Amino acid sequence: MIIAFCLMAAYLTDRLVGDPRSLPHPVVIIGWFITRLEQIIRRFVRQAGGLRAAGLLFPLLIVGGSYAAVAVLLYGAWLVHPLLAVGLQIWLISTTIATKGLADAGREIYGHLQDGNLVRARHSLSMVVGRDTEHLNEAEISRGAVETVAENIVDAIVSPLFYAAIGGAPLAMAYRAANTLDSMVGYKNEKYQHLGWASARFDDVLNYIPARLTALILLAASWLQGLDWRRCALTMKRDAHLHPSPNAGLPEAAVAGALGVQLGGLNYYQGVASHRAKLGDPLRPLCAADINATVRLMWLASVICAVLLTGAAYLLHG
């Protein structure tokens, strides 16, 4: 009962206030420990084999440490007063979710495009994607925003709520630590191909079930919004596996099918071309309005997810 209440309260907290910059965010602390651990490892380990073995330390220490730290913190709060523990659990779970932040980022880009300010739109997009944005036109900016919002439905909403439903704030924070690891060291480039492999694989494993739950939720949300849910299902079945990520292809293909647009294509990363498989059919050109449509789809999907997982948490924990 308490976990179910905390989960829904945390979701509503995130929707109302998001992540106020005046409050310390756990991800910043996690990021600091990741950086320090990387510095220590690289100081003592040079060879590829040693770096691969040392890469296991990231999920073991960072993810395990995040779980333990939150569990101890909640236990201490419970000893002071049970209500303090409940309030702390709500806040901690809310910091693992980014529904409002994701919507705000998408709408900021949309607003700049509506004003005809491509410079600001490119800058806002650069804050949420890794690709080069300096020379993108409106359609490419819109594609980047749509892909980011769609992909992060798993990482920023469904997965943290899924793990919160199972194990409360400790498990939700452990997931957020794993996801932060993937975003910081889980690259397949020369710098991290050995050191970051374990972090990348662990994030893929943790997102496997939530990504498939997201696919079903987006299918339902598409139907409820009167979008093309049949094409949504067809595009996921046909194209999702083309994405380099075993999980991100599902929400991106779902959104592409529901909106009747094509995602993927050519991106540049630090001037290096990267050809991403195309998802969906180009029934019409991408435009700024597709960003808002994706945000609306994300909002409804988050509501469905929160209700479903709150119910699951109630059945699981009583």
N, C-alpha and C positions, 0 to 999 in steps of 0.2 A: 504493500500500500504506500509506504513512504517513498520507495524508488519511483513508483508510477507518478505520484504527486510531484516529486522533484523533477522528473523528466519533463512533464507538461509545463510546470512553472518555469523551468530553465528555457524551454522553447519560447514561451511567451515573453520572458525577460529579454531574450536575444531579439525577438521581433520588435519589442518596444524601444530598447535602448542600445542594442548592438554591443559594441566594444568601446566604451568611453575612453578617450585618450588620457583622461586624468587618473584612471585606475591602472595599476600594474597588470600586465597580461602574462599569464603563465607561459605562453609560447615564446615570449622574449627571454624568459629565464631558461627555458629548454634550449633555445637557440644558443645562448651563452655557453651552456654546458657542452653542447655539440661542438662548438668552435674550440673550446678549451681541450676537449678530448682529442679532436683532430690534431691540434698542435702538439700534444703530448705524444701521440702515436707517431707522427711524422718525425719527431725529434729522435726517436729511438729505432724506428723501423724504416728501411729503405727498399728492400727487395720486394718484388711483386708477390711472391709466395707469402712473405711475412705480412704484407699489407692485406692480402685476402683473409688471412687468419685473424689479423687485428680488426678487420671489418666486422667480425662477429661481436666485438665489444660494444658497438653502437646500439644494436637492439637490446643486448643484455643489460648494459649499464644505463642507457638513456631511457629506454622504454620501461625496463624493470624498476629503475630508480624513480621514474615519474609515478608509477603505480604505488610504490611503497611510500613515497613522500606524501601523496594525497591521502592514502589510507591512514597514515600516522596522524596527519593534520586533522582529519575528520574524527579520529578516535579521541584526540586531545580536546577537540571542540565538544564532543559528546560528554566528556568528563566534566566540562564546565557547565554545559546545559544542552539538553537534546535539541532545543529550538535553534541554538547556535549552529549545531551540526547540520540541521536541515537547511538553514539559510546558506551556510557555506557550501553545502552540496549543490544547491540550486545555482549559486553563482559560478562554481567551478564547472559544472556541466555547461552552463550558458557560454562560458569562454571557449568551449570546444566547438561550438556551433557558430556559423557565420552567415545566417540567412539574411539579416539586415545589411551586413557589410557587402555581401555579394550583390544584393539588389541595388544598393547605393552606388556601387562601382559601375554596374551596368547602366544605370540611369544617368550617372554623371557623363559617361561617354555619349549616351543618346542625346543628352541636353546640348553638349558641345556640337554634335553633328546637326542638330536642329537649328542651332545658331549659325551654322556654316563655318564654325571655327575648327578647321582640321588640325591646326597646330595643337590646340588644347586637347582635342579628342585623341590625337596620337600620344600625347604625354600621359593622359589618363589611362589609356590602354597599356602603355609601357609599365605602369605601376602594378599591373595584374597579370602580365604575360612575359615570357622570356624572349620572344621573337623581336627582331628589329622592327620599329614602327615609324621611323623617320620619313619614309616615302610612301606610306600606305594611302590609298584613296578611300572614299567613303565605304565602298563595298567591302574592301579588305579590313578596314577598321571594324565594320559591323560583323564580319566573319569572326575576327579575333574575339570580340566581346561575346558573341553568341556561343562560340566554342568554350570560352572560359566559364561562363555562367553554367552551361550545360554540364561540362566535366565536373565542376565543383559541387553539383548537386549531390554527388556521391561523397566526396572528400569533406565538404563543409557542412553537410546536413544529415544525410542518411546514415553514414558510417558512425559518426559520434553518437547519434541518437540510438543506433542499433547497439553499440557497446555500452552505452549508459543504461539501456533497458536490461542488459544482462548483468552488469556489475557496478552500476552507479558511477559516481564521479571518478573513482580510481581507474576503472577500465576505460572510461571515455577519455581521460587524460593520457593513459597509456597509448590509446589509438592516436591521439593528437601528437604525441611525441614521435610515434612511428611515422606519421605523415610529414611532420616537420623534418625528420631525418631524411626522408625520401626527397623532399624539396631542397635540402641543403647539400647532401652528399650522394644522393641516389642517381647520379648521372652516368651515362655510358661513354663519357669522354675520356681522354688520356689521363686526366688528373684523378678521376674517381672510379675508373673501371675496375680497379682491384679493391680499393678501400670502401667503396660504396655499394658493392654488389649485394651484401647481406641486407642492407637497409632497403634497397630497391625491391628485392624479392619479398621481404617481410611485409612491406606496404602492399604489394600485389596480393599476397595471401590474405591480409586483413580486409582488403576491399572486395574480395571475390564474392562473398555472399551479399553484402550490401549493394554492390553494383547490379546484381541480378534482381534484387528487391527493387532497386531504383527503376529498372527497366519496366517492371510490372506497374509501379506507381505512376510512371510517366505515361504509360499506356492508358491507365484509368484517368489521369488528369487530362490527357488529350481528348478523350471521349467526353468528359464532363465540360470541357471548354468548347466543344463543337469543332475541334480540329480534326485533321485526317488521321484518325487512330489506326485505320487499316494500313495506310502507308507507313505510319509509325512502326507498327509491328513488322511489316515487310522489310523496311529499311534496316531495322535492327538485325533481323534474321540474315539478311543478305550482306550487309556491309560492316557490322560491328567488329567482326574478326579481322578486318583489314587494318584497323588502328594498331599502332605499335604497342599500346597498352592493352593488357587483357581485360581491363575494366573500363577505361575511359571511353572506349568505342561505343559502349552500350548507350549511355545518356546522350552522347553527341549524335549518334545515328538516330536515336529516338526523336530528338528535337528536329533534326534535319527532315525526317520523314513527316512529322506532325506539321511543320511549317511549309513543306514543299520547297525546300531550298537545298543547296549542296554545300557541305562543309569540307574542310581539308583543302589540300592543294599545296602551292609553293609558299614556304616561309623562309626567312633568312635569320640566322642566329650569328651575331657578331660578323656579319658579312658573308657567312657560309650558307649556301643554298641547302634547303632540306625539303624534299618532296614527300608530303604526307598524303596517304591514300584518300581519295575522295569518298565522302559518305553522303548518300542521298542523291536525288535527281534535281538538276537545275530547272525546275518548272518555271522559275522566275528569278530575276537578279536579287541578290541580297541587298537590303537597305536598312537604314537606321531603325525603322519601325520593327524590324525583326528582333532587335535587342529588347525592346519593351515586351514583345510577345513572349520571348524566352523568359524574361523576368516574371511575367504573369504565370507562365507555366511552372516555373520554379516555386513561386509562392504557393500555388495550389498543391503541388507535389509535396511541399514541406508540411502543409496542413494534414494531408492524407497520411504522410509518414509519422508525424507526431501522434496522431490519433491511434494509428495501428500499433505503434510501438509502446504507447502508454498502456493500451489494452494488454499487449503482450507482457509488459512489465508487471502489471497487476496479476495476471494469471501465473506468472513465474514466481513472484515473491509473495503474493497474497496481500 
